[in-house]
């Protein structure tokens, strides 16, 4: 059975369970990215034109993504979904219109856009190149408020092969993304299936810790960051970081610059390739 067929069966099964709630309007909310029901999502039913209903209708989905409304008037309603994960992507669940009958019930299925859709919206280049991935989320302050203008910095290792000597040379690459007016950052063109060092920075002293992340082969990772003053500041203490930088042939490399990611600290290797 294909993953698409399995996911479709999950949706149908969840809809079947939702009918057992006995509500006028019921259904299921699916997380199309992780291919599972979306629990603890808020579903809101807003009356359309011609429907006189002053009651605010909102329910939470259960562990199986199911929801059900009672007390609706006959007529057209617009169903929308709210969830912290959705806020992190900066793109909402497409609303669904349902027509509630005078008697009986109506069923609706709602879902977060799929990984393929998010990649196509946020990073068209990643659609053409499966080795590229997308990372997105929200940068927040210590109180949970979004931080527009915060920068998320990415660093990873790659290598080039000298065509003449066939020797591989390691290189360090970096990229960054700036959070928009609602604190959402979106980084396009990051390497998939490779270790990334990531840090969110509001300013020189208000930062997150340095996280080690990996975008899965599906090519999409949603990760929120919280920054605090001095969150990643290197303090002068009794500990030190030391090591040796060697070439691919195992020889010490003199004059190499070694940086402590997320700080301004750096050291240069000596003639024996040692740094401290």
Secondary structure, 3 states (H helix, E strand, C coil): CCHHHHHHHHHHHHHHHHHCCCCCEEEEEEECCCCEECCCCEEEEEECCCCCCCCCEEEECCCCCEEEECCCCCEEEEEEEECHHHHHHCCCCCCEEEEECCCCCEEEEEEECCHHHHHHHHCHHHHHCCCEEEEEEEEECCCCCECCCCEEEEEEEEEEECCCCCCEEEEEEEEEEECCCCCEEEEEEEECCCEEEEEEECCCCEECCCEEEECCCCCEEECCEECEECCCCCCCCCCCCCEECECCCCCECCCCEEECCCCCCEEECCCCCEEC
